[in-house]
């Protein structure tokens, strides 16, 4: 007996999210993984899965739905000159909003999901789909970042059975 109600492969979900970033045409580099080293110059985007957990509101007595919480980081090196520094946050936040708009407009990932991107926070992730600004240092370079939270709900993934 299989322990999976609906076989779930995260690769196609990852690919669909990466495709959204590539189609926007605003990133100098796009990665389907969290980079271990600095991405270089320009605006970069990276994606990785952060958390997998059961999602009770869509689970029943026969199957458990899952919440897949992806993280996505937009980052750009801190510029040296003040004029570029003043433009950095608007540039970064505009890119984050473009990515959020793209995902919001396709919250079922072109029908790939038996579920949806959690736009409003049903997963309990603060506010659902969103972004938070910060800084990271990578390979001796300071970057301004926006970390996107992309919560995805997938229905009926794990079978439930009593022995």
N, C-alpha and C positions, 0 to 999 in steps of 0.2 A: 504494500500500500504506500502510495506516495505521500510525503508530508507537505506537498505544495499543491494548492488548489489551482492557481494559475501560474505556470512557470514564469518567473521574473528574471530577466537579464537586465542589469543596469547599464550595460554598454550602449544599447540603443538610446536610452534616456540621456546618458552622458553626451553621445553624439548629437542628439537633437538640441541640447542646450548649447553645445559648442557651435553648432550651425547657426543658432540665433545670433551669437556674438560675431561670427564671421560675416553674416549677411548684413549686419549694420555697417560694416566698412569703416568703422571709426577707431579700431584698435590696430596698433602697429604690430602686436603679436597676440596670438590666441593660443592658450594651452589647455588641454583636457586633463591637467593634473596640477597639483600645487608644486611650483618650481622650488628646487632646493638651492638654486643660485639666482642671483639678480638677473632680471629679464633684459637689462640693457636700457637703451634710451627709448623715449616715446611712451605712449600709453599702452599698457599691457593688460590682458585679461586672462585669468586662470580659473579653473573649476575643479572641485573635488567633492566627494561625498563625505560629510562630517558625521552624520548620525543616522542610524536605522533603528526604528522602534515600532512596536505595535501601535495601531491607531484605533482605539476603542469605539469612537462614535460610528465608524463604518464597519465594525466587526460584528459577527453574530455568533450563534451557537455552533456553526459548522466551519467557519473560516475567519481568519484574522487578517485584517487589512494592515498595511504598513505605512508609516511616514518615513520618507527618505528626505533628510535635510542636507541639501547641498550648500556649500559655501563657494563663493566666487569673489575673486579679488581683482579690482581694478587698481592699478598703481602706476605712478609716474614719479620720476626722480625729482627731488626738490631743486628748483632752479636757483642759480646764484644771483640773478638780477631781480630787483624789486618789481619791475613791470611784469615780468613773467610770473613772479611769485603771486602777484595780485590776480592774475588770470588763471592760476592753477586750480583753485577750488571750483570756480564756475565750470571750467573745462571738465574736471573730474565728475562733478555732480551732474552735469548735462549728459555725460556718457552713462552714468549709473541710471539716470532717469530713462534714457533711451533703451537701455537693456531691460529695465522693469516694464516699460511700455510694450516692448516686443514680446515679453513673456506673458504679460497680462492679456494681450490681444490673441494669444495662442495658448490658453491655459490648459488645453488637453494635448499639446505638442502634436498638432496635426492628426489627432485621433490615435496616437501611439499609446496613450495612457488609458487604462481602465481605471480612471480616477482623474485627478487634476492637480495643477499647481495651486497651493493653498494661498490665495490672494489676500484673505482677510484674517488669518490667524486661527483657524479651527484646530490646528495641530497644537496650539498652546505656545508656539514660537511667537515671541512678542511681535504683534502686528502682522504676522504672515510674511508675505513677500516684501522685502525691504532692504535698506542699505544703511551702513554705519561708517562714519569717517574715522580715520586714525592715522597713525604713522608706523612704519616698520623700518628697521635697518637691516639691509641685506648686503653681504659682501662689502661692508664698509660704506655703502651708499644709503642715505636716508630717503625714504619714499613716502609720499602722501598716498593714502589708500582709501578706497571705499570697499568695504566687505559686504557683499550681497548675501542675504539668506534666501534660499530658494527651497521652500518646503513643498514636497510633492507627496500626495496621498495616492497610494495604489490599492485598489480594492481586492479583497479576497485572495491573499497570497499564500497564507499558511493554513493548512487544514487543521481542524481541532478534532481529536478523537480520544475517548476514554478507553482505558485498557479493560 
